Each structure stands twice: as C-alpha cells, then as structure tokens.
Amino acid sequence: MKRTLLALAVLTLTALLVWLLWFWEPAATPAYQHRPLALAAAPAGGDFRLDSAAGTLDLQDLRGKVVLIYFGYTWCPDICPTNLAFIAAGLKTLTPAELARVQVLFISVDPQRDDSPRLTEYAAYFHPNIRGVTGSTEQIAAAARRYGAAYRRVPQPDSAMGYLIDHSAYTYVVDPRGRLVQTLDHATPAPVITAAIRKHLGDG
C-alpha cells in the first residue's frame, strides 16, 4: 500500500513538473507602471485655501511654522506611502519644541475618493503632524499650479480601484514667512528632511 501511494506521489509530482516546464505561462508584467511625474512647471509657491476635517485651511494661517507640502492621494499604492514614511521619520527626530513649529500638508489630487475623514485617518497613520487636505477640482488645480505639481488620471479597467493617478512626488518646504525655499526629491532620506526643516525654523 505504501509503495502504491509513493508511486502515485511520484507520478503526480512528475506530471506537475512537466506542466510547469512546458505549459505554464506566468502572467505578464503589466505594461503600466505607477511612476512619479516630472514637475509641470518651475514651482513659484504662494498661498492657497483648501478644506480639512477641522475646517477651512488657509496657508496664510500657518505663518510662523515651517510647512511641508506634498501632493498625492490615499489610494496611491507605492509613491505616496514611501514619501510620507520618510517625512514621518524626519519629524520623529525633531524635539517637541521644533515639532510644534512644523506642519505637513498632504494635499489630495483625488477629490472624488478622498474626503476629509479618509484623509485625516490616512495622514494620522504616518504622523500626527501630517494633515490631509482636499478641495474642489478647481481649488486643487490652483494650488498645484503654484507649486508646479503634475497629476493625471490613468484608467485601470482591470483593477478594482478603477483608476490610478500619476503625479509628481516632490515635497515643498515653505518657511515661516510663507516663502517656498526648497523642493525635495521623491524619497528624500529622513535626515535630509530633518535638516531642511531645522535650516528654516529660524527664518521667521
């Protein structure tokens, strides 16, 4: 009986190996790759007004703080979580006094899916000082133009999400006077982010 079972097992494994070698075709890598876009224009900076779970947010109200601005969306599968994780790591090395003078704004370029409650929950997952904000299509576009942020909707009919959004992945550093003073690349390491914040904390 044992010999019979062993023989069956060997035959089954042999048949499986033959099928893998001669008939199995792995799924092809999707032609579409989710990659950050280049800037749409040179960033000039400037004030804007958007919405958050706590009410209207006006960049002017954040004078006296170093503000980091990042455009993305909560359904982003890779680029946004990477950047926000680096930003959060940079914030964690600040002292409490320094942290009190820093605000990160995560501006959604997907207002159709990212309402204020979802943005708040998503941003808080990374760090309490990251605030999710959104607005009308026109408000978001106006803010994006000021910072040269690029984004475009890409249909994904075979995905449960329906679409992705390609977008630029830069982090903008605004000093306490409201001036755009630095633009950080995608996946800038946390120590560089911390250094950028500390460099401008005394600019108020």
C-alpha positions, 0 to 999 in steps of 0.5 A: 500500500505504501509503495502504491501511494509513493508511486502515485506521489511520484507520478503526480509530482512528475506530471506537475513538473512537466506542466510547469516546464512546458505549459505554464505561462506566468502572467505578464508584467503589466505594461503600466507602471505607477511612476512619479511625474516630472514637475509641470512647471518651475514651482513659484509657491504662494498661498492657497485655501483648501478644506480639512476635517477641522475646517477651512485651511488657509496657508496664510494661517500657518505663518510662523511654522515651517510647512511641508507640502506634498501632493498625492492621494490615499489610494496611491499604492507605492509613491505616496506611502514611501514619501510620507514614511520618510517625512514621518521619520524626519519629524520623529527626530525633531524635539517637541519644541521644533515639532510644534513649529512644523506642519505637513500638508498632504494635499489630495489630487483625488477629490472624488475618493478622498474626503476629509475623514479618509484623509485625516485617518490616512495622514494620522497613520504616518504622523500626527503632524501630517494633515490631509487636505482636499478641495474642489477640482478647481481649488486643487488645480490652483494650488498645484499650479503654484507649486508646479505639481503634475497629476493625471488620471490613468484608467485601470479597467482591470483593477478594482480601484478603477483608476490610478493617478500619476503625479509628481512626488516632490515635497515643498518646504515653505518657511515661516514667512510663507516663502517656498525655499526648497523642493525635495526629491521623491524619497528624500532620506529622513535626515535630509528632511530633518535638516531642511526643516531645522535650516528654516525654523529660524527664518521667521 
